Amino acid sequence: MSPAPADPFTDLPPKEWRDVFFGLSDEVQELLVADMSRSELEAFIDRLDPDEVTDVLVHTDEETREALLATLDSERREKIDFLLSFDPESAAGLMSLDYVTVDETRRFVEVTERVRRFEERTGRLPTIFVTDDDDELLGELPGAALSIADDATEGIGDYVQETPHVRFDRDDEEVLEVFKQNRERAVAVLDEDDDVLGVIHAEDLLRMLEEARGETLYEFTGVAEEESVLDGPGAKIRRRYKWLILNLGTAFMAAAVVGLFESTIAAVAILAAYMPVVAGMGGNAGTQAMAVTVRGISLGEVSLNTGKRVVFNEVVAGAANGLITGVLVAVIAIAFSFGEFGLLLGAVIGVSMVANLVIAGFFGAITPLLLDRIGYDPATSATIFITTATDVLGFFVFLGLAQAVLL
């Protein structure tokens, strides 16, 4: 929020710069880098690993980038140039170079010496990848094996563990899927010849996961992914008004249904007080069903072909939750309605609640499955259809039942 964000940042103890910087959003990082002088940037990147330096340099112009790279020693500059050549949203863009490769015929004493030299040169312990005579990846040698094996005589072959790998040009979502399926500490990144190019550790994905959570929240609420909390009113208006206009159209559909029962509402005015209750409960239940279904789709657990049981489960859950909440609302309606409609009004509201939560469960489950089948992202598209269904059908059931029973 500062007009000169570099000042409060550089006032921090230098040991805190890394954690603070990489805890900021991309938009704020860009503003901060733009405000920092070259000397401040030089002091900052001097403390970072090569893969972290690349994350800083992507926010600079070409002239500044070249000037900063010229201040680094040749080995670091080479690594950073190498990393900058890849798409930052690919496997290669996520990887680091903190690894060594050793032949499967090596003895532990030789591997230990290789690791020691790497640690002395970089200050970090590497991941140890083991290859065969053709340089093809066999797996990873756990660091713990160095402390339990006989350094002098024992070879490393019996300690090699299979390690997941991914091609360098795969996007970050595919990398995340590999981690989900393997639950491993590290993933090897391979080039087009299947040679080891780099390594991705679980912690390298933490920031990506945080961004993914934010994107999912944006998708559910109709906010553009690129919108920042620091954007001005004009930018926020431009990015939101189309979504709001679309929602306005669906709101008029619900209003049209209410208009059909104008005489009923005029005769039983108390109905107007309970309409938001019926609509709100339906919308919340539909969103819950949608969230669970979208997650199942994203994890590959369900599709339209296999979704019959999912829809059934959500409908049954909606009916049960509708019965529970419907009884509560009916009791409240009866307790506060002293006129001729007391018991009947409670019954109408209770039955309407059950019906609307069944509707919510059905549409909350089936809509994402249908959208996924026809190629649309259910996270970004489903909410508006589900809300429309619960509002329009919920009002129709509630007011239609009221008209039939109370008048």
C-alpha positions as CSV (number, residue, x, y, z in Angstrom):
1,M,0.0,0.0,0.0
2,S,3.0,2.3,0.3
3,P,3.7,4.7,-2.5
4,A,7.4,3.6,-2.2
5,P,7.2,-0.1,-1.3
6,A,11.0,-0.6,-1.5
7,D,11.5,1.6,1.6
8,P,9.6,-0.6,4.2
9,F,10.9,-3.7,2.5
10,T,14.6,-2.8,2.6
11,D,14.2,-1.5,6.2
12,L,13.5,-5.1,7.2
13,P,16.5,-7.2,8.4
14,P,18.1,-8.7,5.2
15,K,17.6,-12.3,6.6
16,E,13.8,-11.7,6.3
17,W,13.8,-10.4,2.7
18,R,13.3,-13.8,1.1
19,D,10.4,-15.0,3.2
20,V,8.6,-11.6,3.0
21,F,9.1,-11.2,-0.8
22,F,7.9,-14.7,-1.7
23,G,4.9,-14.4,0.6
24,L,3.6,-11.5,-1.5
25,S,1.3,-11.9,-4.5
26,D,2.8,-11.6,-8.0
27,E,1.2,-8.1,-8.5
28,V,2.8,-6.8,-5.3
29,Q,6.2,-8.4,-6.1
30,E,6.1,-6.6,-9.5
31,L,5.4,-3.3,-7.8
32,L,8.1,-3.8,-5.3
33,V,10.8,-4.8,-7.8
34,A,9.9,-1.8,-10.0
35,D,10.5,0.5,-7.0
36,M,13.8,-1.0,-5.9
37,S,17.0,0.4,-7.1
38,R,19.6,-1.7,-8.9
39,S,21.8,-1.7,-5.9
40,E,18.9,-2.9,-3.7
41,L,18.0,-5.6,-6.2
42,E,21.6,-6.7,-6.4
43,A,21.8,-7.0,-2.6
44,F,18.6,-8.9,-2.6
45,I,19.3,-11.5,-5.3
46,D,22.8,-12.1,-3.9
47,R,21.1,-14.0,-1.0
48,L,18.8,-16.1,-3.2
49,D,19.1,-19.5,-4.9
50,P,19.3,-19.5,-8.7
51,D,15.7,-20.6,-9.1
52,E,14.5,-17.9,-6.7
53,V,16.6,-15.3,-8.6
54,T,14.7,-16.2,-11.8
55,D,11.4,-15.5,-10.0
56,V,12.6,-12.0,-9.1
57,L,14.1,-11.3,-12.6
58,V,10.9,-12.1,-14.4
59,H,9.6,-8.8,-12.9
60,T,12.4,-6.7,-14.3
61,D,12.9,-5.2,-17.8
62,E,15.6,-6.6,-20.1
63,E,18.2,-3.9,-19.4
64,T,17.9,-4.3,-15.6
65,R,18.0,-8.1,-15.9
66,E,21.2,-8.0,-17.9
67,A,22.8,-5.6,-15.5
68,L,22.0,-7.7,-12.5
69,L,23.1,-10.9,-14.2
70,A,26.5,-9.3,-14.9
71,T,27.1,-8.8,-11.2
72,L,26.8,-12.5,-10.5
73,D,29.6,-15.1,-10.7
74,S,29.8,-17.1,-13.9
75,E,28.4,-20.3,-12.4
76,R,25.3,-18.7,-10.9
77,R,24.7,-16.6,-14.1
78,E,24.9,-19.8,-16.2
79,K,22.3,-21.5,-14.0
80,I,20.0,-18.5,-14.0
81,D,20.2,-18.0,-17.8
82,F,19.3,-21.7,-18.1
83,L,16.3,-21.4,-15.9
84,L,15.1,-18.2,-17.5
85,S,14.9,-19.9,-20.8
86,F,11.9,-22.0,-19.7
87,D,8.2,-21.2,-19.3
88,P,7.7,-20.2,-15.6
89,E,4.4,-22.2,-15.6
90,S,6.1,-25.4,-16.8
91,A,7.8,-28.2,-14.9
92,A,11.2,-26.6,-15.9
93,G,10.0,-23.3,-14.6
94,L,9.3,-24.9,-11.2
95,M,12.5,-26.9,-10.9
96,S,15.7,-26.2,-9.1
97,L,19.3,-27.4,-9.9
98,D,20.0,-28.7,-6.4
99,Y,20.8,-32.3,-7.5
100,V,23.7,-34.5,-8.5
101,T,23.6,-37.6,-10.7
102,V,25.7,-40.7,-9.9
103,D,26.3,-43.9,-11.7
104,E,24.7,-47.0,-10.1
105,T,28.1,-48.7,-9.9
106,R,29.5,-46.1,-7.5
107,R,30.3,-46.9,-3.9
108,F,29.0,-44.8,-1.0
109,V,32.3,-43.3,-0.3
110,E,32.4,-41.8,-3.8
111,V,28.8,-40.5,-3.5
112,T,29.5,-39.0,-0.1
113,E,32.4,-37.1,-1.6
114,R,30.3,-35.8,-4.4
115,V,27.6,-34.6,-2.1
116,R,30.2,-32.9,0.2
117,R,31.7,-31.0,-2.8
118,F,28.2,-29.8,-3.9
119,E,27.4,-28.7,-0.3
120,E,30.6,-26.8,0.0
121,R,30.1,-25.0,-3.3
122,T,26.4,-24.1,-2.9
123,G,25.6,-24.3,0.8
124,R,22.8,-26.8,0.1
125,L,22.4,-30.5,0.2
126,P,21.4,-32.0,-3.2
127,T,18.9,-34.6,-4.2
128,I,20.9,-37.7,-5.4
129,F,19.7,-39.2,-8.7
130,V,21.1,-42.5,-9.8
131,T,21.5,-43.3,-13.5
132,D,22.6,-46.4,-15.5
133,D,25.4,-46.7,-18.1
134,D,23.2,-44.9,-20.7
135,D,22.5,-42.0,-18.3
136,E,18.8,-43.1,-17.9
137,L,17.2,-42.3,-14.6
138,L,16.9,-45.3,-12.2
139,G,15.7,-43.5,-9.1
140,E,16.8,-41.5,-6.1
141,L,19.3,-42.4,-3.4
142,P,17.8,-41.3,-0.1
143,G,20.2,-39.1,1.9
144,A,19.7,-41.2,5.0
145,A,21.3,-44.1,3.2
146,L,24.7,-42.3,3.3
147,S,24.7,-42.6,7.1
148,I,23.7,-46.3,7.4
149,A,25.7,-48.0,4.7
150,D,29.3,-49.2,4.7
151,D,31.1,-46.3,3.0
152,A,34.2,-48.3,2.1
153,T,32.8,-51.4,0.5
154,E,29.1,-51.2,-0.2
155,G,27.6,-50.1,-3.6
156,I,24.5,-47.9,-3.9
157,G,22.4,-50.2,-6.1
158,D,20.4,-51.9,-3.3
159,Y,19.4,-48.5,-1.8
160,V,18.0,-46.9,-4.9
161,Q,14.3,-45.9,-4.7
162,E,12.0,-45.4,-7.7
163,T,11.3,-41.7,-8.1
164,P,8.5,-40.0,-10.1
165,H,9.5,-37.9,-13.1
166,V,8.0,-35.5,-15.5
167,R,8.9,-34.0,-18.8
168,F,10.3,-30.4,-18.7
169,D,7.6,-29.0,-20.9
170,R,4.6,-30.2,-18.8
171,D,2.5,-27.5,-17.2
172,D,2.4,-27.0,-13.5
173,E,-1.0,-28.7,-13.0
174,E,0.5,-31.9,-14.4
175,V,3.4,-31.6,-12.0
176,L,0.9,-31.2,-9.2
177,E,-0.9,-34.4,-10.3
178,V,2.4,-36.3,-10.3
179,F,2.9,-35.2,-6.6
180,K,-0.7,-36.2,-5.7
181,Q,-0.3,-39.7,-7.2
182,N,3.2,-40.4,-5.8
183,R,3.3,-38.5,-2.5
184,E,7.1,-38.3,-3.0
185,R,9.6,-35.8,-1.6
186,A,11.0,-34.9,-5.0
187,V,10.2,-35.2,-8.7
188,A,12.9,-35.5,-11.4
189,V,12.5,-33.2,-14.5
190,L,13.7,-34.9,-17.7
191,D,14.6,-33.3,-21.0
192,E,13.6,-34.7,-24.5
193,D,16.3,-37.3,-24.3
194,D,15.2,-38.5,-20.8
195,D,18.3,-37.0,-19.1
196,V,17.9,-35.3,-15.7
197,L,17.4,-31.6,-16.1
198,G,16.4,-30.6,-12.6
199,V,14.4,-31.4,-9.5
200,I,11.1,-30.2,-8.0
201,H,10.7,-30.5,-4.3
202,A,7.3,-30.4,-2.5
203,E,8.1,-27.0,-1.0
204,D,8.5,-25.6,-4.6
205,L,4.8,-26.3,-5.1
206,L,3.6,-24.5,-2.0
207,R,3.3,-21.1,-3.6
208,M,1.7,-22.6,-6.7
209,L,-0.9,-24.3,-4.4
210,E,-1.7,-21.0,-2.7
211,E,-2.2,-19.4,-6.0
212,A,-4.4,-22.2,-7.1
213,R,-6.6,-21.8,-4.0
214,G,-6.9,-18.1,-4.8
215,E,-7.8,-18.8,-8.4
216,T,-10.5,-21.3,-7.3
217,L,-12.0,-18.7,-5.0
218,Y,-12.0,-16.2,-7.8
219,E,-13.7,-18.7,-10.1
220,F,-16.5,-19.4,-7.6
221,T,-17.2,-15.7,-7.1
222,G,-16.8,-14.5,-10.7
223,V,-13.7,-12.4,-10.1
224,A,-11.0,-12.2,-12.8
225,E,-7.9,-14.2,-11.8
226,E,-5.6,-11.2,-12.6
227,E,-7.5,-8.9,-10.2
228,S,-5.5,-7.7,-7.2
229,V,-6.7,-6.4,-3.9
230,L,-4.7,-3.3,-4.6
231,D,-6.5,-2.5,-7.9
232,G,-8.3,0.8,-8.2
233,P,-12.1,1.2,-8.5
234,G,-11.9,1.5,-12.3
235,A,-10.1,-1.8,-12.8
236,K,-12.4,-3.6,-10.4
237,I,-15.5,-2.2,-12.3
238,R,-14.2,-3.3,-15.7
239,R,-13.5,-6.8,-14.5
240,R,-16.8,-7.4,-12.7
241,Y,-19.6,-5.7,-14.4
242,K,-20.2,-8.3,-17.1
243,W,-20.6,-11.1,-14.5
244,L,-23.0,-8.9,-12.5
245,I,-25.1,-8.2,-15.6
246,L,-25.3,-11.9,-16.2
247,N,-26.5,-12.4,-12.6
248,L,-29.0,-9.6,-13.0
249,G,-30.6,-11.5,-15.9
250,T,-31.0,-14.6,-13.8
251,A,-32.4,-12.5,-10.9
252,F,-35.1,-11.2,-13.3
253,M,-36.1,-14.8,-14.0
254,A,-36.7,-15.4,-10.3
255,A,-38.5,-12.1,-10.1
256,A,-40.8,-13.2,-13.0
257,V,-41.7,-16.3,-11.1
258,V,-42.5,-14.3,-8.0
259,G,-44.6,-12.0,-10.2
260,L,-46.8,-14.9,-11.2
261,F,-47.9,-15.2,-7.5
262,E,-48.4,-11.5,-6.8
263,S,-52.0,-12.0,-5.6
264,T,-51.0,-14.8,-3.3
265,I,-48.3,-12.7,-1.7
266,A,-50.8,-9.8,-1.3
267,A,-53.3,-12.1,0.4
268,V,-50.7,-13.8,2.7
269,A,-48.1,-11.0,3.2
270,I,-46.1,-13.1,5.7
271,L,-44.9,-15.3,2.7
272,A,-42.6,-12.4,1.7
273,A,-40.7,-12.8,4.9
274,Y,-39.9,-16.4,4.3
275,M,-39.0,-16.2,0.6
276,P,-35.3,-15.2,1.3
277,V,-35.1,-18.1,3.8
278,V,-36.2,-20.7,1.1
279,A,-34.0,-19.1,-1.6
280,G,-30.9,-18.7,0.7
281,M,-31.0,-22.3,2.0
282,G,-31.3,-23.6,-1.5
283,G,-28.4,-21.6,-2.8
284,N,-26.2,-22.6,0.1
285,A,-27.0,-26.3,-0.3
286,G,-26.5,-26.1,-4.1
287,T,-23.1,-24.5,-3.6
288,Q,-22.1,-27.3,-1.1
289,A,-23.0,-30.0,-3.6
290,M,-21.3,-28.2,-6.4
291,A,-18.0,-27.8,-4.4
292,V,-17.9,-31.5,-3.6
293,T,-18.7,-32.5,-7.2
294,V,-16.1,-30.1,-8.7
295,R,-13.5,-31.4,-6.4
296,G,-14.3,-35.0,-7.5
297,I,-14.1,-34.0,-11.1
298,S,-10.7,-32.3,-10.6
299,L,-9.3,-35.4,-8.9
300,G,-10.6,-37.7,-11.6
301,E,-12.9,-39.5,-9.2
302,V,-16.2,-38.9,-11.1
303,S,-17.5,-38.0,-14.5
304,L,-21.0,-37.8,-16.1
305,N,-20.7,-41.5,-17.0
306,T,-20.1,-42.5,-13.4
307,G,-21.9,-39.7,-11.7
308,K,-25.3,-41.3,-11.2
309,R,-24.5,-42.4,-7.6
310,V,-23.1,-38.9,-6.8
311,V,-26.3,-37.2,-8.0
312,F,-28.4,-39.8,-6.0
313,N,-26.3,-39.2,-2.9
314,E,-26.7,-35.4,-3.1
315,V,-30.5,-35.7,-3.6
316,V,-30.9,-37.9,-0.6
317,A,-28.6,-35.7,1.5
318,G,-30.7,-32.7,0.3
319,A,-33.9,-34.3,1.3
320,A,-32.6,-35.2,4.8
321,N,-31.1,-31.8,5.4
322,G,-34.3,-30.2,4.0
323,L,-36.4,-32.2,6.5
324,I,-34.1,-31.2,9.4
325,T,-34.1,-27.5,8.5
326,G,-37.7,-27.6,7.3
327,V,-39.0,-28.8,10.7
328,L,-37.0,-26.0,12.4
329,V,-38.4,-23.3,10.1
330,A,-41.9,-24.7,10.3
331,V,-41.8,-24.6,14.1
332,I,-40.6,-21.0,14.0
333,A,-43.3,-20.0,11.5
334,I,-46.1,-21.6,13.6
335,A,-44.8,-20.0,16.7
336,F,-44.7,-16.5,15.2
337,S,-47.9,-16.8,13.1
338,F,-51.0,-16.0,15.2
339,G,-53.5,-15.8,12.3
340,E,-55.6,-18.4,10.6
341,F,-52.6,-19.7,8.6
342,G,-50.4,-20.9,11.5
343,L,-50.2,-24.7,11.1
344,L,-50.7,-24.6,7.3
345,L,-48.1,-21.9,6.8
346,G,-45.6,-24.0,8.8
347,A,-46.4,-27.1,6.7
348,V,-46.0,-25.1,3.4
349,I,-42.6,-23.7,4.5
350,G,-41.4,-27.1,5.8
351,V,-42.3,-29.0,2.6
352,S,-40.9,-26.2,0.4
353,M,-37.6,-26.4,2.3
354,V,-37.4,-30.2,1.6
355,A,-38.2,-29.7,-2.0
356,N,-35.8,-26.9,-2.6
357,L,-32.9,-28.7,-0.9
358,V,-33.6,-31.7,-3.1
359,I,-33.5,-29.4,-6.1
360,A,-30.3,-27.9,-4.8
361,G,-28.7,-31.3,-4.4
362,F,-29.7,-32.5,-7.9
363,F,-28.6,-29.4,-9.8
364,G,-25.5,-28.9,-7.6
365,A,-24.3,-32.3,-8.6
366,I,-25.6,-32.7,-12.2
367,T,-24.6,-29.2,-13.4
368,P,-20.8,-29.5,-13.0
369,L,-20.9,-33.0,-14.5
370,L,-22.8,-31.7,-17.6
371,L,-20.5,-28.7,-18.0
372,D,-17.4,-30.9,-17.7
373,R,-18.8,-33.2,-20.4
374,I,-19.3,-30.4,-22.9
375,G,-15.9,-28.9,-22.2
376,Y,-16.6,-26.0,-19.9
377,D,-14.8,-25.4,-16.6
378,P,-17.5,-26.3,-14.0
379,A,-15.8,-24.2,-11.3
380,T,-16.3,-21.0,-13.3
381,S,-19.7,-21.8,-14.9
382,A,-21.8,-23.9,-12.6
383,T,-22.7,-21.4,-9.8
384,I,-25.0,-19.2,-11.9
385,F,-27.0,-22.1,-13.2
386,I,-27.4,-23.7,-9.8
387,T,-28.4,-20.4,-8.2
388,T,-30.9,-19.8,-11.0
389,A,-32.4,-23.3,-10.5
390,T,-32.8,-23.1,-6.7
391,D,-34.3,-19.5,-6.9
392,V,-36.7,-20.1,-9.8
393,L,-37.8,-23.6,-8.8
394,G,-37.7,-22.9,-5.1
395,F,-40.0,-19.8,-5.4
396,F,-42.3,-21.7,-7.8
397,V,-42.7,-24.6,-5.3
398,F,-43.0,-22.4,-2.2
399,L,-45.5,-19.9,-3.7
400,G,-47.4,-22.5,-5.8
401,L,-47.8,-24.6,-2.7
402,A,-48.9,-21.6,-0.7
403,Q,-51.5,-20.7,-3.3
404,A,-52.9,-24.2,-3.4
405,V,-53.0,-24.7,0.4
406,L,-53.6,-21.3,2.0
407,L,-56.1,-19.7,-0.4
